[in-house]
Amino acid sequence: MLQLSYIRENTQEVIDRLAVKNFKATDIIIEVLILDNQRRETQKKLDDNLAEANNLAKEIGMLFKSGKQSEANDLKTCTADLKVISKELSEKLEEIETILNQTLVQIPNLPHASVPKGKSAEDNENIHQEGEIPVLYEGAVPHWDLCTKYDIVDFELGNKITGAGFPVYKGKGSKLQRALINFFLDNASENGYTEIQPPLMVNEASGYGTGQLPDKEGQMYHATVDNLYLIPTAEVPVTNIYRNVIVDEKQFPIKNTAYSACFRREAGSYGKDVRGLNRLHQFDKVEIVQIQHPDKSYQTLEEMKEYVAGILRKLELPFRILRLCGGDMSFTSALTYDFEVYSVAQQKWLEVSSVSNFESFQANRMKLRYRDENGKTQLTHTLNGSALALPRIVAALLENNQTAEGILIPKALQAYTKFEIIN
C-alpha cells in the first residue's frame, strides 16, 4: 500500500508513474486526497474537543475545591455535551478511515524508474540470454507425450481424482520432483537462507498483507466456511511471519526459503499454452524471501537475480532474463525480473521464475518496520523470488534432455535422483 504522505506530497508523480502500469490513477488519487483531508479535519476537531473537555474537567475540579458547586455543575453540563460530540466525531473518523483504507488498497505499487512502458508480455525487455539451445533427435516430442511414454506424470488420473490441472506424478516422475525440491532448498540454505515450512492456508489478513487481496481474490481458492485461502505461493505465509513486527536494523538481511505446494485457479486460461505442465492449478515451488533495509533492496534484487541464474546454469538449461514492462507487472511489484527457459520440443520460452522488489508496499500493509540507530521506526523493503517453480522446469528438463534411449538427468541432479536416465 502506498504511503499517504507520499501521495499527498508527490501527487502528480504518483499519477504519472502509475500510468506506466497502464493504471489510470487520477480519479482514485483525488478521492484519496479528499478522504485524507476529511480525516485530518475530523481528527483535529476531535483533538480540539477532547482538549476542551480536559480543560473543563480541570476547571470543574478547581471550582469544587473552592466550594463553587453551582458553577461547577453548570460546566459539567458542558462536558456532557462535549462527550456526545466526541463520540460522534470518533465514529465519523472511524468511518472515514475505513473508506480511505479500502480505497488505498485498490492502488497498485509504483513502478521503479527503470521499468519500461508497455501493455503486455510482448513489450518486456530482454536484458540477458545464455546457454546453448540443444538440437534434438528426429523423434523428439513435447513433455506431455514423454510423460505418457515413460509413465511418470498421469494427467488423466489427476483429472479423474480432482480435475484438470492436478496431475499425478509417478515413479521416476515423483522422484524427479522430490530431487528438484531438495536441490533447490539445499542451494538456498548454502546461500544463507533459513528454511521455513509454512502453512498451506492463510487468513484474510495475510492475503491483504502481501497484496493478493483484494487484487487477486478471484484467482485464489477460498475455503469459505473458515474464511481461509489456499496459498498461491509460499511468499504469502513466509512474508507474513513479520506482519506487525519491528525488527532491529542489525538483523538485515532477513533471508528465508520455503518449499510449498501452490494453488491457483488460473481462471481465464485456455488453449495450447496450458497443455501438460505448462499451467497447473496445483504445483510445487521453492520460494526465497528477503526483508531488507531500503537503502540496500535494489542491490539485493540483483543478487537474487544472479542467484536464480546460477541454479539454471547448474541445471544446464538455456535461459533468458526479462525486465517486465509496466503492463505485465504484478499489482504489488516495483520491479520484476522474469526468468524463462527454452523448450526445444515446444519451440517456446517458458516462464519459471519471477524475482521482485516490492519496496515498502507490502511492509506498509503489514506494518513491518525496523528500528534504526536513532531508535526511530521505518518501513522495511520486501523482496521475493521463485527459486524455482517446478512444472515448467520439469517440462524443459524432459524435453531438452530427451534422447532415443531415454531422458538424461543433469549431473547436478543425479546425486538427488539416484538415477542418470529415465527410460
N, C-alpha and C positions, 0 to 999 in steps of 0.2 A: 504494500500500500504506500502511495506517495505521501510524503510528509506535508501537512497543511501549510506549514511555514514556507516550504519551498514553493508550493503552488502560489501562495499569496505574494511572495517576493519575486517570482520569476514566471508570471502568468503567461506571457506571450511565448517565452522559450518552451514552456511545457506543452502548449498547443502545437508549436512548430515541430517539436521533437516527436510528439505522438503521431503527427501526420506521416512520419517516416514508417510507422507501423500501420499506415492507412486507417488510423483511428481519428474520426472527426470529433475533436475534443471541445470545441468552443462552447457548445450549449451546456455540457455537463460541468465544465470548469466554471462557467458563470454561475451555475446552480450551486456548486460547492462554495464559491466565494460569498454568495448571498446567504447561504446557510451558516457559513462561518461568521459573518457579520452579525447575524441574528443570535448566534450562540454567544459571541463575545458581549453583545449588548445586554442579553439576558443575564449572563454571568455577572456583569458589572452591576446591574440593578439588584441582583440577589446579594452580591457582596455589600453594596451600599445599605441595603435593607437590613442585613444581618449586623452590620456595624452600628447602624442607628439603634437597633434593638439592644445591642450590647451596651451602648452608651446610656440608653434609657434605664436598663437594668441597674447600672452602677448608680445613676441618679436616684432611682427609686430606693435603693439601699441606703443612700445618704439621707434621704428625706425621712425614712422610717427611723433612722438613728436620731434624727433631730426632732422627732415627735410630730412631724408634719404628715400625719396619716392620710388626711383628706387629699392633699396634693399628690401624695404617693399613689393613692388608689386611682386618681384621675389618670396618672401616667400609666398605670397597669392596664387600663383600657386601651391605651395607645399601643402598648406592647402586644396585646392580644390581636389587634388589627394587623400589626406587623408580622406576626406569626402566620396569619392566614395568607398574607401576601407572599411571604417566604415560601410557604407550601406550594402556592400556585406557580411561583417562579421556578421552583425546583422541578416541578412536574413538566413545565414548559421546556426547561433546559434539557431534561432527560429526553423528551420527545424530539427536540431539535438534534441532539447528539446522535440519537438512534438513526434518524433520517440521514444525517450527514455521513455517518459511518457506512450506511447502506449504499450511499451514493459513491463514496470514496472507493469502496471495494470493486466497483464496476470499471475503474480506470486502470488501464494496463501500466506496466512499468515503462519508464522512459528508456529508449534505446541509446546505447553508447554512441559517441560521435563517429566511431569507425563503421557503424552499421550502414551498409549500402541501401539505397532506396530500391524498392521493388515490390511486386504484388504476389509473387508465387515462387516456388522452388526453382523455376527457370531463371530467376534473377539472382540466385545465390552466387557468391564469389568463390571460385576455386583458387585456394591460396597455396595448395601443396598437393603433389601426387608422387607416389613412389611404388616400386615393386613391378616386376615383370608380369604381364598378363600371360598365363600359360596357354600353350596350344594343346588342345585335347585330341585324343584319338578319334577316329572316324565314327565310332559308335556311341559317343558321349550323349548323355540325356540329362534333363533337369533333375533336381534333387527329389521331387515327388515320385518320379519313376525309380530312382535309386532306392528310396525308402521302401518301396514295394518289392523291388528286386531282391534286396538283402534283408527284408523283413525287420527293419529297425525302427520305423515310425509307421503307425497304423492310423490313418486319418478316418477311415470308415468306422473303425471300432470306437474312436473318440466321439464320432458323430452319433453312434448308437447309444453310448453311455450318457453323453451330455448334449452335444450338438456340434455344429461346425465351429472350427476354431479352437477345439480342445483335443489335440492329438494324444495318442497313447504311444510312449516310447518303449521299445522292446529290445532285449538282448544287448548287442553292442551299441545300439542307439541310446539305451539308458546309461550304459557305462560311459559313452562319449559325453553325455550331458553332465554326469557327475564329475568326470575328469575335467571338463571345462570350468565348472563351478569351483572346484578345488584349486585349479590352476590360477584362476582369476583372484580368488581370495588369498592364495599364498603370495602372489605378486603384490597385492595391496598391502599385506602385512609386512612384507620385506621393504616396502616403501613408507613405513611409518603409520599406516592406518590401523586403528583399533577395530577389531571385528565386533559387530553387533548382530544379534539375532532378534529382529523386531517382530511385533505382532503383524498379522496379515490383514487386520481390520483396524480402522481408526474411527474416532468420533468426529463429529461435525467441526469442533474447534480446531482439530488437527488439519482437516481439509481446508479450512479457511486460512490457517496459519501459513501454509506453503502455497496457497493461491489456486488449488484445484477447485475450490468452491468460492464463489458461485459460478466461476467461468466454465468449468468442465463437468458440471453436475450431471449432464445427460450422458457423459461418457464413462461414468463410474457405476459399478454395481452397488446397489443400495439395499442393505438389509433393513427393511422399513420397520419391523417390529421393535428392534433395539436401536434404530437410527444410527447404524454403523455402516461404514463404507469399506469395501474391499480395496486394497491399495493398488493404484496404478503403477507404483514404483516404490522402492524402499526409501527413496528420498523423503517421502511424506512422514513416516514414523520416525526415521532417524533424525531429520532436522527438528522435528517437534519435541525431541528429547530436551531441547534447550528453550522451549517456549516458556516465557515468564521467568527467565533465568538471567542473572547478572554474572558474567564471567570476569575473571581477572585478566587484565591485559597480558600478563605473563604467560597465560595459557595458550596464546596463539602460536601456531595454527592448531586448531582442534580438527583432527582428521579421523573420520570413521568410514568403515566399509561394511556392507551388508549384502548377503545373498537373500533373495526372496522370490517366491512366485509373484507374478504381477497380473492384474486383471483389468482388461479394458473392453468396453462394449464395442468400440470401433464402429459406432453407428454411422451409416452412410458409406461404408467401404465395400465396394463391389468390383467385380471384373477380374482380369487376369493378374493384376498386381497383388491380389490377396490369396493366390493359389499356394498350396503346400504350406511351408513355414514362413512365407513372406509376411503374413499378417494374421496374428492369433488373438483370441480372447484371453487365453491364459498362457503365460510364458515365463521362463526363468531369466533372472538378470542379477548381476553383481553391480552394486552402486558404490560410488565413492562420494563422500560429502565432506566439505570443509567449512568451518567457521573461522573467519579471518579478519584481521584489522583492516579497516577501509583503505589505508594507505598502501596495502600490500596485496589487495584482492586481484588486481589485474596481472601482477607478476605470478600469483598463484594460479590464475586461469591458464597462463602459458605453460606453467609446469604441469598442470593436469592434462593439458592438450598433448604435451610431449610424452607423458606417462602412457596415455591411451595409444599413441602412435607406437610406443615401444612394445606393447602387448601384441599389436597387429604384426609388427616385424617378427616377433617370436613365432607367430602362427604362420608366417610366410605367405601372408595374403596381400595382394596388391590393394592399395587403398588411396583415397584422396580425402583432403580436409576442405570443408566449405565454411566460409563465413556467411551465416544466414542473413538474408535481406530482411528489411522491416516487415514485409508482408508474410514471411514464412516463420517468423519468430513466435515463441510462446508468449502468452499473456504476461508472465512473470519475469521473463529474462531481459537483461540489459545488453548482453552479448552472448551469442551461442556459436560454437563450432560444431558442425556435424561431421561425423566420420562415415564414409561409405566404402564398402569393399566391392570388388568387381566379381560378378558371377559370370563365368565364361559361358556356361551352358544356357543361361537365360539372356546373355549379352546385355547386361544392365548393371548399374550400380545399385547396391543395397545399403540403406542406412543401418548402421549397427551401434552408433553412439552419438549422444549429444552432450557436450560439455559447456556449462553455462555459468555466468556470473549474474547473480540477482541483485548485486549491490545491497542496499538496505531495505529493499522492497518486502522481502519475506520477514526480515528482522523486525520491521515496523509493525507488521501484522501480529507477529508472535511476541512482541515486546522483549526481544532478545537483545541484550545490551552488554557492554563491557564497562568496567570502571578504569578510567585512565589514571596516569600517575598523579594527577591532581585530585583524584577522588571523584571526578565528575563522570556521570554515566552517559554513554554514547551508543548509538546503534551499531551493531556489527555488520559485516557483509557475509553473505552465504553463497556457496558455490556447490555444484554437484555435477557428476558425470556418470554415464553408463560405462562400466569397465569389466565386462561388456554385456550387452543383451545377447542371449544365446541363439534364438531362432535363425536369424539371417547369417550369423557366424557359422552355424551348423550347415545351413544351405550352401554357403560359399565353400566351406571345407569339403563337403561331399562332392560338389560339382567340379571344383577346380583340381581336386586330387584323385579323380576317378581314372582308372586305367582298365585295360581289358581283363586284368587279373583281379581287380577289386579297388577299394578306396584306400589310399595311403594316408597314414596318420602323420602329421608334422612331428619332427623329432622332439620339440619342446613338450609335446603332449604325451609321448609314449610312456614316460615314467608314471603318468597318471592313468592312462587307459589300460596299461599292461598288455597291449597288443599293438602291432605295427600296421595292420591292414584289416579292413572289413571286407570279407569275401564269403 
